[in-house]
Amino acid sequence: MAEAKGLSKPVKLKTELAEFLGAKALPRTEITKKLWDYIKAKKLQTKTENGKPQNAGKFIVVDAKLLPIVKLTKAKSKAGKLTDLTKIKEGQTINMMQMAIIIGANIEG
């Protein structure tokens, strides 16, 4: 069988995400799926920034379980935009478009 590559290749997870997902390594596609499964199960989506959970919308309310994962995020995009979520608090929101940045911040190497 061919070796998995790209998004299908398992990556090593940092401690916080590994504990959250119950695995030390997973492909990025599986990480994203499991995070979205959790967000939907807990109805953490909202339509407004820092709004209350509504189970719909482009913002994600950070709960106590997501907080340690999100707080590891401090990254600069190729365009030079800084995403710094290190001071985020429980109950605040992130934009769902930041999910890839958050996952990237929680992967080793």
N, C-alpha and C positions, 0 to 999 in steps of 0.2 A: 504494500500500500504506500502511496506517495506521502511524503512528509507535508504536514499542514503548513501553509504559508500565509502571509498577510494577516487579515483580520481573523482567520481561522486558526492561527498558530497560538498555542497557549502561552501566556505571559505570566511572570511571577508577580504576585500581588503583595503590596505592603500589608503590614500586620492588621490595620484597621479594616481594610476591605476584605482581607482573607477571613477575618473573624465574622464579618457581616455575611459573607457569602458561603462560609463553611468550606472553603477550598484554598489551597496555596497557589494554584495556577489555573487559569481558565483562558479561553480565547476571548478577545474583546467583544465579539458578538454575543457570547454567553453572559459576560459581565453586564453588558447593556440590557439584555433581556431580563436578567434576574433583578436588576435595579428597577426597571420599569414594572415588573411584576409586583415588587414590593410597593412602589409608589401608587400603583392602581389599587392594590389590595387595601392599602391604608387610606385611600381617597385623598391623597396629598396634593392633587393638582388644583390650581385656582386661576381665575381669569385676570386678577389684578395683582400688581406687585405688592408684596406683604399683606395680601388678602387672606381671608380664612379659607381652609380647604373646602373645595366645591366639587371635587372629582371631575373637573374639566378645566381646560385652559392651558396656557403656555408657561405658567409659573409653577414651581414645585415648592411646597412648604417644607422646610427642613425640620424634621422631628428629632428627638433625642438620639434615635438609632442612626440617622443619616449624618448628624452633626460631626462626629469624629472624622468621617470620610471627606465631607465637604471642606472642613477646616484645613485639610492638607493642601488645598488648591492655591497655588501662587505661580502663575505661568504667564509668559509673554508670547503672544502670537507672532507669526512670521511678519505680520503687518506692524508689529510693535505695540499692540494693545495689551495692557496688563490686566489680568484677571486675578484679583487678590480676594479670596474668600476666607482668609485666616481669622478674621474678626467677626464672622457671621455668628448670629445667635439663634437658638432654637425659636421657631415660629416665624423667622424671616424667610424670604423666598429667593430662589435662584431661577434664572431663565432656563427652560429646558434645552436651549441651544448650548448651554455651558456643560452639558453632560459629558461630552467628549473630552473637554478640558479636565473635568473632575476625574474621569476614569484615567486619563493620562497621568495625573498627579498621584494616583494610587497604584501605579505600576513600577516595579523595580527596574532599574537600568534603562 
